[in-house]
């Protein structure tokens, strides 16, 4: 049985090593990027309305997944880069509609040993529940991955495809969903 536990910014910084380990197992980033990723995660905890969920196996006292996000705002790197891209791609109205009042889901990861059990779906639905924002937005690899299929199944739509972040070399999809998420998509 997996239990979801909500934590705040201070608790999040205390479990950074744990969540970075899950991120590493799930994403296989180059080891020279891990210090920077940890700094980014630490900074995210200071963003407005930060929320984090841990997926835990209570009897083992082990975290096997996590998701976190915050209210997107001007001055945040991802928000500003995506806002410019969406403005150029779809125009100012679409940009304001999707990013003007958005929960930005920064990280959603489940350890590979626990994937395919509905944990990611539960994390997303729970983190989005009762949020005041109009939309939820995220980025994911522009490839036919399990994560991308999950996001589509939950109700996320592609806002921009083949998006390349500055200094990057991989293509991403910027996706969004209206809040609250559809109840039909919660059981998939």
HELIX and SHEET records of a PDB file:
HELIX    1   1 UNK A    9  UNK A   14  1                                   6    
HELIX    2   2 UNK A   16  UNK A   27  1                                  12    
HELIX    3   3 UNK A   31  UNK A   33  5                                   3    
HELIX    4   4 UNK A   34  UNK A   44  1                                  11    
HELIX    5   5 UNK A   58  UNK A   60  5                                   3    
HELIX    6   6 UNK A   77  UNK A   90  1                                  14    
HELIX    7   7 UNK A   92  UNK A   99  1                                   8    
HELIX    8   8 UNK A  112  UNK A  114  5                                   3    
HELIX    9   9 UNK A  119  UNK A  128  1                                  10    
HELIX   10  10 UNK A  146  UNK A  154  1                                   9    
HELIX   11  11 UNK A  184  UNK A  186  5                                   3    
SHEET    1   A 7 UNK A   2  UNK A   7  0                                        
SHEET    2   A 7 UNK A  51  UNK A  57 -1                                        
SHEET    3   A 7 UNK A  62  UNK A  71 -1                                        
SHEET    4   A 7 UNK A 102  UNK A 110 -1                                        
SHEET    5   A 7 UNK A 135  UNK A 141  1                                        
SHEET    6   A 7 UNK A 172  UNK A 178 -1                                        
SHEET    7   A 7 UNK A 157  UNK A 163 -1                                        
END                                                                             
